[in-house]
């Protein structure tokens, strides 16, 4: 038994829904702008490894206490690995943050796997080249 679906009968509803989503997306884009990642804006990326599973909220709190309010902390791979992303133009910032986290490690100390610094000039070039590639 074949079932007939009337696609043309719901075209106005589908068109209205599509227009609503488009208007919401454009409003969000103009209101908030584009959220460029660390590769485009410049900053520091720190990869940490803990002996036991790391508490992301606790690490965020420790970074705020240490004065790093714009740090983004997220799990990376295993439960013992964390990534910390921070804006800033100081190449030594990653080592300073790593030292601050190692001091407050307590029974679960952090070891630094890598620290990378991306300068804003590199990010600007990436952004410009990406836009021209379209």
N, CA, C and O of each residue as an XYZ file, in Angstrom:
536
protein
N       0.851     -1.171      0.000
C       0.000      0.000      0.000
C       0.896      1.233      0.000
O       1.784      1.369      0.841
N       0.657      2.108     -0.932
C       1.408      3.351     -1.032
C       0.723      4.441     -0.240
O      -0.502      4.569     -0.228
N       1.545      5.208      0.410
C       1.003      6.312      1.206
C       1.347      7.614      0.506
O       2.489      7.803      0.089
N       0.413      8.488      0.371
C       0.628      9.757     -0.306
C       0.846     10.840      0.741
O       0.044     11.019      1.657
N       1.965     11.565      0.578
C       2.260     12.670      1.487
C       2.134     13.965      0.697
O       2.764     14.121     -0.349
N       1.343     14.869      1.181
C       1.077     16.127      0.490
C       2.128     17.170      0.890
O       1.897     17.985      1.783
N       3.288     17.134      0.214
C       4.366     18.077      0.514
C       3.980     19.506      0.131
O       4.317     20.451      0.845
N       3.298     19.661     -0.958
C       2.942     21.008     -1.417
C       1.912     21.668     -0.502
O       1.804     22.893     -0.469
N       1.180     20.885      0.215
C       0.178     21.434      1.118
C       0.793     22.122      2.333
O       0.162     23.002      2.918
N       2.016     21.742      2.727
C       2.665     22.330      3.899
C       3.781     23.288      3.504
O       4.581     23.687      4.350
N       3.844     23.668      2.207
C       4.930     24.533      1.750
C       4.915     25.897      2.417
O       5.978     26.450      2.695
N       3.749     26.451      2.679
C       3.680     27.778      3.310
C       4.162     27.721      4.761
O       4.820     28.647      5.236
N       3.842     26.659      5.445
C       4.303     26.494      6.831
C       5.821     26.310      6.847
O       6.514     26.904      7.672
N       6.329     25.490      5.937
C       7.778     25.262      5.856
C       8.505     26.555      5.481
O       9.567     26.844      6.033
N       7.957     27.325      4.562
C       8.564     28.591      4.166
C       8.576     29.572      5.343
O       9.577     30.250      5.577
N       7.487     29.645      6.067
C       7.420     30.535      7.236
C       8.426     30.145      8.304
O       9.075     31.007      8.896
N       8.557     28.852      8.550
C       9.521     28.361      9.541
C      10.946     28.671      9.096
O      11.774     29.076      9.912
N      11.237     28.487      7.819
C      12.560     28.788      7.281
C      12.870     30.278      7.406
O      13.981     30.647      7.786
N      11.917     31.120      7.097
C      12.138     32.572      7.211
C      12.356     32.984      8.668
O      13.199     33.837      8.948
N      11.609     32.389      9.590
C      11.780     32.680     11.010
C      13.194     32.311     11.465
O      13.845     33.098     12.153
N      13.673     31.126     11.088
C      15.030     30.710     11.457
C      16.083     31.624     10.832
O      17.090     31.936     11.469
N      15.857     32.049      9.603
C      16.806     32.944      8.928
C      16.874     34.288      9.635
O      17.967     34.810      9.856
N      15.743     34.851      9.989
C      15.707     36.140     10.688
C      16.372     36.020     12.055
O      17.123     36.914     12.443
N      16.119     34.946     12.793
C      16.760     34.739     14.095
C      18.278     34.606     13.956
O      19.030     35.147     14.766
N      18.721     33.888     12.930
C      20.156     33.729     12.712
C      20.805     35.069     12.371
O      21.872     35.384     12.899
N      20.189     35.852     11.509
C      20.739     37.169     11.153
C      20.749     38.113     12.358
O      21.707     38.861     12.553
N      19.690     38.080     13.164
C      19.651     38.913     14.361
C      20.785     38.538     15.311
O      21.470     39.409     15.848
N      20.974     37.249     15.512
C      22.047     36.787     16.395
C      23.408     37.194     15.854
O      24.280     37.609     16.617
N      23.592     37.080     14.564
C      24.872     37.428     13.934
C      25.170     38.915     14.096
O      26.295     39.284     14.429
N      24.172     39.776     13.863
C      24.392     41.217     13.995
C      24.479     41.665     15.448
O      25.195     42.613     15.770
N      23.754     40.987     16.314
C      23.737     41.364     17.733
C      25.020     40.928     18.451
O      25.615     41.722     19.180
N      25.448     39.689     18.254
C      26.612     39.150     18.958
C      27.879     39.160     18.122
O      28.978     39.138     18.676
N      27.756     39.191     16.822
C      28.925     39.134     15.951
C      29.455     37.713     15.863
O      28.880     36.779     16.421
N      30.552     37.573     15.158
C      31.163     36.258     15.015
C      32.059     35.970     16.215
O      32.734     36.865     16.724
N      32.061     34.744     16.651
C      32.885     34.331     17.779
C      34.124     33.627     17.228
O      34.115     32.421     16.983
N      35.187     34.409     17.041
C      36.417     33.830     16.502
C      37.117     33.033     17.589
O      37.121     33.418     18.759
N      37.704     31.927     17.189
C      38.451     31.092     18.118
C      39.828     31.659     18.393
O      40.207     32.701     17.858
N      40.559     30.970     19.223
C      41.893     31.385     19.639
C      42.845     31.513     18.459
O      43.739     32.360     18.468
N      42.657     30.680     17.450
C      43.534     30.737     16.281
C      43.422     32.074     15.559
O      44.383     32.516     14.929
N      42.274     32.717     15.641
C      42.057     33.965     14.921
C      42.303     35.204     15.769
O      42.714     36.239     15.244
N      42.060     35.115     17.063
C      42.178     36.296     17.912
C      43.530     36.411     18.595
O      43.906     37.492     19.048
N      44.250     35.327     18.672
C      45.525     35.328     19.387
C      45.300     34.967     20.845
O      44.258     35.291     21.415
N      46.259     34.307     21.440
C      46.137     33.930     22.836
C      46.995     32.724     23.153
O      47.900     32.365     22.400
N      46.693     32.108     24.283
C      47.508     31.010     24.786
C      46.653     29.773     24.992
O      45.520     29.857     25.467
N      47.202     28.629     24.632
C      46.556     27.342     24.847
C      47.471     26.509     25.732
O      48.654     26.347     25.434
N      46.919     25.981     26.823
C      47.693     25.176     27.763
C      47.006     23.822     27.887
O      45.811     23.754     28.172
N      47.755     22.749     27.674
C      47.226     21.405     27.847
C      47.813     20.827     29.125
O      49.030     20.719     29.275
N      46.929     20.459     30.043
C      47.332     19.942     31.352
C      46.914     18.488     31.508
O      45.890     18.066     30.971
N      47.706     17.735     32.239
C      47.369     16.359     32.580
C      47.425     16.219     34.096
O      48.380     16.655     34.738
N      46.392     15.608     34.654
C      46.315     15.360     36.089
C      46.483     13.867     36.346
O      46.249     13.044     35.461
N      46.892     13.528     37.567
C      47.053     12.121     37.929
C      45.701     11.436     38.087
O      45.535     10.279     37.701
N      44.725     12.163     38.660
C      43.370     11.655     38.851
C      42.434     12.482     37.968
O      42.838     13.524     37.452
N      41.187     12.033     37.788
C      40.251     12.842     36.993
C      40.149     14.274     37.530
O      40.024     14.501     38.733
N      40.205     15.216     36.611
C      40.228     16.631     36.981
C      38.813     17.195     37.060
O      37.939     16.826     36.275
N      38.604     18.087     38.010
C      37.330     18.781     38.174
C      37.420     20.116     37.442
O      38.132     21.021     37.879
N      36.703     20.238     36.334
C      36.764     21.438     35.493
C      36.308     22.674     36.267
O      36.909     23.741     36.139
N      35.255     22.539     37.067
C      34.748     23.678     37.834
C      35.758     24.169     38.857
O      35.907     25.372     39.068
N      36.440     23.247     39.481
C      37.455     23.613     40.464
C      38.615     24.354     39.795
O      39.111     25.345     40.330
N      39.042     23.876     38.637
C      40.139     24.530     37.916
C      39.718     25.934     37.481
O      40.503     26.876     37.591
N      38.480     26.081     36.985
C      37.970     27.418     36.622
C      37.994     28.345     37.829
O      38.417     29.496     37.729
N      37.544     27.844     38.956
C      37.535     28.648     40.177
C      38.926     29.070     40.596
O      39.132     30.210     41.013
N      39.879     28.168     40.492
C      41.262     28.499     40.848
C      41.838     29.549     39.907
O      42.590     30.424     40.337
N      41.489     29.467     38.626
C      41.971     30.466     37.673
C      41.367     31.841     37.951
O      42.044     32.859     37.809
N      40.104     31.869     38.343
C      39.467     33.142     38.684
C      40.120     33.735     39.928
O      40.369     34.938     39.992
N      40.396     32.882     40.922
C      41.083     33.350     42.135
C      42.461     33.916     41.809
O      42.912     34.878     42.430
N      43.130     33.302     40.819
C      44.471     33.745     40.435
C      44.426     34.993     39.545
O      45.471     35.544     39.197
N      43.212     35.440     39.174
C      43.079     36.668     38.389
C      42.915     36.458     36.900
O      42.969     37.421     36.135
N      42.717     35.225     36.469
C      42.533     34.931     35.049
C      41.043     34.711     34.788
O      40.576     33.573     34.739
N      40.302     35.808     34.622
C      38.845     35.744     34.523
C      38.350     35.299     33.151
O      37.225     34.811     33.041
N      39.152     35.452     32.111
C      38.698     35.138     30.756
C      39.145     33.755     30.289
O      39.061     33.452     29.099
N      39.610     32.927     31.194
C      40.095     31.594     30.827
C      38.926     30.674     30.502
O      37.901     30.691     31.183
N      39.090     29.876     29.464
C      38.102     28.873     29.080
C      38.736     27.508     29.352
O      39.771     27.167     28.780
N      38.100     26.737     30.231
C      38.623     25.428     30.623
C      37.663     24.369     30.114
O      36.450     24.480     30.295
N      38.218     23.324     29.465
C      37.366     22.245     28.983
C      38.121     20.922     29.037
O      39.349     20.873     28.981
N      37.335     19.849     29.150
C      37.916     18.510     29.131
C      38.447     18.228     27.742
O      37.928     18.718     26.739
N      39.507     17.418     27.711
C      40.158     17.135     26.435
C      40.609     15.689     26.444
O      41.554     15.336     27.149
N      39.949     14.860     25.677
C      40.339     13.451     25.629
C      39.912     12.714     26.887
O      38.719     12.561     27.148
N      40.879     12.260     27.661
C      40.594     11.509     28.889
C      40.107     12.455     29.988
O      40.209     13.675     29.856
N      39.581     11.889     31.060
C      39.076     12.697     32.171
C      40.207     13.372     32.945
O      39.963     14.260     33.761
N      41.421     12.953     32.689
C      42.567     13.547     33.385
C      43.210     14.681     32.583
O      44.150     15.316     33.061
N      42.721     14.938     31.385
C      43.302     15.972     30.524
C      42.383     17.180     30.424
O      41.170     17.042     30.268
N      42.979     18.369     30.515
C      42.237     19.621     30.384
C      42.940     20.545     29.404
O      44.162     20.513     29.258
N      42.142     21.372     28.734
C      42.655     22.444     27.888
C      42.233     23.767     28.507
O      41.079     23.940     28.898
N      43.169     24.691     28.592
C      42.872     26.037     29.078
C      43.209     26.985     27.942
O      44.341     27.014     27.459
N      42.221     27.761     27.521
C      42.422     28.758     26.466
C      42.228     30.133     27.068
O      41.267     30.386     27.794
N      43.173     31.026     26.748
C      43.114     32.370     27.316
C      43.501     33.403     26.268
O      44.465     33.208     25.528
N      42.752     34.504     26.201
C      43.191     35.590     25.332
C      44.350     36.334     25.988
O      44.495     36.322     27.210
N      45.147     36.961     25.190
C      46.265     37.729     25.728
C      47.446     37.703     24.789
O      47.589     36.788     23.978
N      48.289     38.706     24.900
C      49.419     38.828     23.984
C      50.757     38.511     24.637
O      51.802     38.721     24.020
N      50.751     38.014     25.864
C      51.991     37.712     26.568
C      52.381     36.259     26.322
O      51.656     35.357     26.742
N      53.515     36.004     25.649
C      53.920     34.619     25.399
C      54.212     33.834     26.680
O      54.169     32.604     26.650
N      54.504     34.488     27.792
C      54.802     33.807     29.053
C      53.551     33.497     29.867
O      53.635     32.861     30.918
N      52.388     33.946     29.385
C      51.139     33.761     30.122
C      50.848     32.283     30.389
O      50.404     31.925     31.480
N      51.091     31.449     29.422
C      50.832     30.015     29.592
C      51.640     29.407     30.716
O      51.118     28.607     31.493
N      52.901     29.772     30.813
C      53.755     29.239     31.884
C      53.320     29.778     33.248
O      53.390     29.061     34.246
N      52.873     31.035     33.297
C      52.398     31.618     34.561
C      51.145     30.904     35.043
O      51.020     30.589     36.227
N      50.218     30.651     34.125
C      48.979     29.955     34.492
C      49.286     28.527     34.935
O      48.726     28.047     35.921
N      50.164     27.854     34.218
C      50.528     26.480     34.582
C      51.150     26.430     35.970
O      50.841     25.530     36.751
N      52.015     27.372     36.285
C      52.620     27.423     37.619
C      51.570     27.656     38.686
O      51.607     27.031     39.746
N      50.618     28.568     38.410
C      49.560     28.847     39.392
C      48.714     27.597     39.645
O      48.334     27.332     40.786
N      48.420     26.838     38.609
C      47.617     25.627     38.782
C      48.404     24.511     39.449
O      47.828     23.707     40.183
N      49.691     24.446     39.213
C      50.504     23.415     39.861
C      50.641     23.674     41.354
O      50.734     22.731     42.140
N      50.655     24.960     41.759
C      50.772     25.297     43.179
C      49.541     24.880     43.962
O      49.658     24.457     45.112
N      48.346     24.994     43.355
C      47.112     24.677     44.077
C      46.641     23.254     43.803
O      45.515     22.901     44.154
N      47.478     22.439     43.185
C      47.086     21.078     42.813
C      46.697     20.206     43.980
O      45.838     19.338     43.827
N      47.292     20.399     45.134
C      46.983     19.571     46.302
C      47.352     18.126     46.057
O      48.491     17.824     45.701
N      46.382     17.215     46.248
C      46.651     15.792     46.071
C      46.515     15.346     44.610
O      46.721     14.175     44.291
N      46.173     16.279     43.737
C      46.031     15.961     42.317
C      46.792     17.010     41.499
O      46.173     17.873     40.877
N      48.125     16.943     41.494
C      48.903     17.981     40.807
C      48.786     17.893     39.293
O      48.589     16.819     38.723
N      48.912     19.053     38.658
C      48.839     19.139     37.203
C      50.238     19.139     36.616
O      51.153     19.759     37.158
N      50.391     18.452     35.522
C      51.641     18.546     34.767
C      51.305     19.128     33.395
O      50.256     18.829     32.825
N      52.181     19.939     32.887
C      51.941     20.651     31.636
C      52.426     19.795     30.474
O      53.599     19.428     30.416
N      51.531     19.479     29.557
C      51.900     18.728     28.359
C      52.453     19.665     27.292
O      53.485     19.391     26.681
N      51.745     20.780     27.078
C      52.200     21.741     26.076
C      51.612     23.109     26.350
O      50.547     23.246     26.951
N      52.328     24.106     25.897
C      51.872     25.496     25.963
C      52.116     26.091     24.585
O      53.238     26.073     24.079
N      51.063     26.616     23.987
C      51.186     27.233     22.675
C      50.695     28.672     22.740
O      49.706     28.982     23.403
N      51.404     29.532     22.042
C      51.015     30.933     21.948
C      50.777     31.271     20.488
O      51.637     31.028     19.641
N      49.609     31.833     20.192
C      49.292     32.280     18.842
C      49.179     33.795     18.890
O      48.319     34.345     19.580
N      50.042     34.453     18.162
C      50.025     35.913     18.130
C      48.851     36.441     17.335
O      48.357     35.752     16.442
N      48.388     37.652     17.636
C      47.242     38.211     16.930
C      47.530     38.468     15.446
O      46.606     38.486     14.632
N      48.791     38.666     15.095
C      49.126     38.888     13.690
C      48.871     37.622     12.869
O      48.356     37.697     11.754
N      49.228     36.473     13.415
C      48.982     35.205     12.730
C      47.483     34.992     12.574
O      47.013     34.579     11.514
N      46.733     35.276     13.639
C      45.285     35.129     13.590
C      44.647     36.053     12.571
O      43.707     35.662     11.879
N      45.142     37.256     12.473
C      44.620     38.213     11.500
C      44.862     37.715     10.078
O      43.991     37.837      9.217
N      46.045     37.154      9.835
C      46.348     36.606      8.516
C      45.440     35.423      8.195
O      44.953     35.306      7.071
N      45.207     34.543      9.171
C      44.325     33.408      8.967
C      42.897     33.857      8.628
O      42.261     33.304      7.732
N      42.408     34.855      9.349
C      41.073     35.380      9.125
C      40.951     35.975      7.729
O      39.975     35.711      7.027
N      41.932     36.775      7.321
C      41.899     37.422      6.019
C      41.989     36.390      4.891
O      41.263     36.481      3.901
N      42.877     35.418      5.047
C      43.028     34.399      4.013
C      41.794     33.498      3.939
O      41.406     33.055      2.858
N      41.188     33.234      5.080
C      39.962     32.426      5.093
C      38.820     33.147      4.416
O      38.034     32.521      3.705
N      38.710     34.447      4.619
C      37.644     35.216      3.984
C      37.857     35.311      2.479
O      36.900     35.273      1.706
N      39.114     35.436      2.068
C      39.374     35.548      0.629
C      39.245     34.203     -0.072
O      39.079     34.169     -1.291
N      39.317     33.101      0.654
C      39.174     31.781      0.046
C      37.745     31.508     -0.388
O      37.505     30.685     -1.272
N      36.801     32.193      0.227
C      35.395     32.000     -0.152
C      35.162     32.639     -1.465
O      34.045     32.601     -1.981
